Every structure is written in structure tokens, then in C-alpha cells.
Amino acid sequence: MALYNFGDIPEDSRTKYFLPLSRHVYKVFRKFGTEYMESIFPKFKQVQYDVTKSRWDNMIYTGTKILSGEIPPQDAERTMLYTVPHVVTCRADLQTGSNKLLYGDSCDVSFAILDDFTYELLFIFNGHLENGVPVDWWLVMQDEELLDRRHMKYGYKMREIPQRTKNLTDGAHLLMDTLKDIRNERTPQFSDSLFWVSMCWSSAMFNMFSELTNYETLSNIFHGLASKVLYKLPDFYFIYYPIPPLFGSLMYTTQEKFDSVIAGLTSNHFLVLNTIEDGAIQWVHDELPELYELIYLAQWTEEGIPTPQISMQTEIPTKKEKFVDKDGNLARKVPDGTRLKLEDLGLTEEEAFKGYLTDINHESPITFQPSPDNLISQGRGIYTKFYK
């Protein structure tokens, strides 16, 4: 079967030149084309709520147990959680400090996800942090009435804002006005808290949920934040409004610097193999078996999981015209080195997506012999199983 080529993406697509920044999404496009992609992105809303609930409830419950002392420090430093955004993994004992440094003492963070093809809002997620600890969250989906809430000045419904504005920054600015009103009505005790709004294209979100390591996820975030600055694209692929100061300074550096700083804050530089909830990965396996094989399982069995050195040293051309080569493949410079496979770590396919903290870090040699001894713990939060 012939592969689709970059030129097959319509020129009027607002995200055409963003897709090569998302390696898994681009792989799906090459295999199945844009019509297939347009059909599958909305399907993920079937598991969106369950995944969000699982991650945030675990974050809140685990944070409470750490603060109360029920989880002792020696266990907390071997326990991983998802944090903000909930595609980023964080060591449980580092969550409070990293969140306060990135977002402040008391804040709301909203994530608005846009459909790449219709430019409509797929959903808005909002989480609240107090002293760096997640305490509350809500999620509103595309078909819910809350998205019909209008902007007080311009009269736009929230669901209309992406189509009414020319870029993600303007859209996030207008969304924040309405989201603040909702926050202040819903939780007036937080009305003086900071507010951050992120807007992100669905292809970027799908790619981040497909990454199986913390370093690759962080690289995705850097690509989104730096897309306009570094790659000179017409807009951002992923943006905060306003941009938190640390992210704002790091987006002008390099991917290696960004990954190193944020991985240092969130995992003390250790490689984390991301958790995909049992129900979610089973849903992909059953409903989209072609994606399960091509994207999720292939990372473990064919490509191999990149280690921190590989992730940090991977280079993407800074000119959009150079994102793909003459054969339509991604034109990235990826260093040679050890990649992790299931048999290296003594894992079965059923164990592949449970999530693991490893003792591999940014100073580990780029070539080494991995083994099950590299695994420190399995799972997330209160469901953690310790190996050593």
C-alpha cells in the first residue's frame, strides 16, 4: 500500500506544517491519510473523561496522603504521578515544588483542545492547584451547554471563539475572560487565584498521549511552545496565555535545555515510562486495533523506547520546508543508541503500559545494556508497586 505524502495535506489546513512536529500523528497520516485522522480524533472523547478522572483523582488522593504522612518520604520519592498538564509525569515528592514554580501558589489551569479539521472546541479541562497540590477539576465536552456561555463583551460563545480569532493566543485570551467568570461563580473562594489558559490542537494532544516516556512528552511541549519562535510557523501549536515565566524563558532556548530543566524539576532527571490506563489502552486495542499496533505496541517491539540522551539530542530542522525529506519521511537527526524493548526489561505486552520509574537518567551512557534491574517501581500514585 502506497504511503501518503506531505503534499497530500491541503494547503489551507491550519495545522499542515505542525503535523511533522508530532511524530506519531505524522506516522498515522503517512499510513492512513487525513480522512482517517479526521474520523478518529473525535472518537477519543469516549475515553477522555475516564482517563482524566483516573489521573486527577489519583493526583488529589495521593497528594492528600503525602501531606498527611500516610505515604512516607522514602515511598514518595519512588512514586510517580501525572501532574499539570496530565500528560506529564512527576515524582510525588516533587509535585508541590514543581507546580508552585511553574504555575504559582494558587491557580487554575484550563486546557482547551481544538479539532484540527473543524477548528471547533473538542473539550475544555480545568484544574485547580493550592500550594502546588491538585484539589479540584472539571471537564466540559463538545456537546455540553456550558460551551454556549457567551463572552461578556463580544458576545461570542466559547465554542465559537477558535473560529472567531486569528490565532491561539487571541483565542486563549478571550476564553480566559469567560472561564474566569465560571471559576468565580463555581468556586468564589478561588476568585483571587492566578489563571492560565492553554490552547492546543488535537493532533498535538493525541501525540502527547501516545508518547511513552516523560522526556518525549516534554519534547512535544517544547515543540509546541517554540513552534512560532524557533520553527517560524505562523502560529503556536500549543500555547499558554499568559505564558508561565519559566516556560516563557525556556521556549527561547533549546529542546535539550527544556527537557533537562523540566525533567529535573519533575523526576530528578530519571526516565519515566508513561502509564496508559488499562481501560484506555484496552479501548484502543479493541476499537482502533490498527492504531494500537502502529503507534503503541510498535514503540516497544519495533522502534524501541528512546532513552534520555536520545530524546534530548534529537534535532528537528528549524525551517518548515525541511521538516520532511524528498521521500516524505520526517527529516530528524536522531542519534544512535540503546532503545528499550519489552524483552530487555522482562515485560510482557500486558505489562507494557503500566508505567515505570527507572534508574536511567540524562547522564546514563547513550549505549548500555538495559535489564529488569533498571525498574524502580510500577504504576502511579496510590497504585504504585515498588521493586526496590
FENZI-V749282 format. One record per residue. N is the residue number from 1. NEAR is the number of other C-alpha atoms within 12 Angstrom. Layout:
n=[N;N]
near=[NEAR;NEAR]
//
This chain:
n=[1;2;3;4;5;6;7;8;9;10;11;12;13;14;15;16;17;18;19;20;21;22;23;24;25;26;27;28;29;30;31;32;33;34;35;36;37;38;39;40;41;42;43;44;45;46;47;48;49;50;51;52;53;54;55;56;57;58;59;60;61;62;63;64;65;66;67;68;69;70;71;72;73;74;75;76;77;78;79;80;81;82;83;84;85;86;87;88;89;90;91;92;93;94;95;96;97;98;99;100;101;102;103;104;105;106;107;108;109;110;111;112;113;114;115;116;117;118;119;120;121;122;123;124;125;126;127;128;129;130;131;132;133;134;135;136;137;138;139;140;141;142;143;144;145;146;147;148;149;150;151;152;153;154;155;156;157;158;159;160;161;162;163;164;165;166;167;168;169;170;171;172;173;174;175;176;177;178;179;180;181;182;183;184;185;186;187;188;189;190;191;192;193;194;195;196;197;198;199;200;201;202;203;204;205;206;207;208;209;210;211;212;213;214;215;216;217;218;219;220;221;222;223;224;225;226;227;228;229;230;231;232;233;234;235;236;237;238;239;240;241;242;243;244;245;246;247;248;249;250;251;252;253;254;255;256;257;258;259;260;261;262;263;264;265;266;267;268;269;270;271;272;273;274;275;276;277;278;279;280;281;282;283;284;285;286;287;288;289;290;291;292;293;294;295;296;297;298;299;300;301;302;303;304;305;306;307;308;309;310;311;312;313;314;315;316;317;318;319;320;321;322;323;324;325;326;327;328;329;330;331;332;333;334;335;336;337;338;339;340;341;342;343;344;345;346;347;348;349;350;351;352;353;354;355;356;357;358;359;360;361;362;363;364;365;366;367;368;369;370;371;372;373;374;375;376;377;378;379;380;381;382;383;384;385;386;387;388]
near=[7;11;19;22;26;33;23;18;27;16;11;12;20;28;38;33;36;41;40;43;45;40;33;35;41;37;32;35;36;31;25;24;25;31;19;21;30;23;18;28;32;28;21;30;28;20;25;33;24;22;28;36;25;29;39;35;30;35;42;32;27;38;39;25;22;29;21;12;15;16;24;18;18;16;28;33;30;37;43;47;50;45;45;39;41;36;37;40;51;49;46;45;37;33;44;36;26;32;37;29;23;34;40;26;24;29;37;43;45;43;43;47;43;40;35;37;28;22;32;31;40;38;37;38;36;38;43;41;38;28;24;34;41;39;29;31;33;28;29;31;30;27;17;16;14;23;30;21;24;24;27;18;11;17;18;23;27;40;38;26;36;34;25;23;22;18;29;40;31;25;41;42;31;37;46;37;30;32;39;32;23;28;30;20;13;17;22;13;14;25;20;16;23;29;38;39;40;43;48;46;42;40;44;42;39;36;37;39;41;38;41;42;47;52;48;44;43;48;42;47;42;43;47;43;43;36;37;27;25;26;31;21;29;22;31;38;44;43;40;39;35;27;27;26;18;24;32;21;19;29;36;22;21;30;38;31;25;34;42;33;31;39;36;30;31;38;44;33;34;38;46;50;49;40;41;39;32;21;21;32;33;20;23;29;21;14;19;24;16;19;31;26;22;27;35;40;30;25;29;33;24;18;21;28;37;38;41;43;35;35;40;37;28;28;25;34;23;26;22;25;22;23;30;30;19;13;16;25;24;32;24;24;20;21;19;18;24;26;33;38;29;27;21;23;27;19;23;17;23;18;24;34;34;29;37;44;43;40;28;37;30;31;20;22;18;25;19;18;20;28;21;25;19;27;29;29;35;33;36;42;42;30;27;29;22;24;19;19]
//
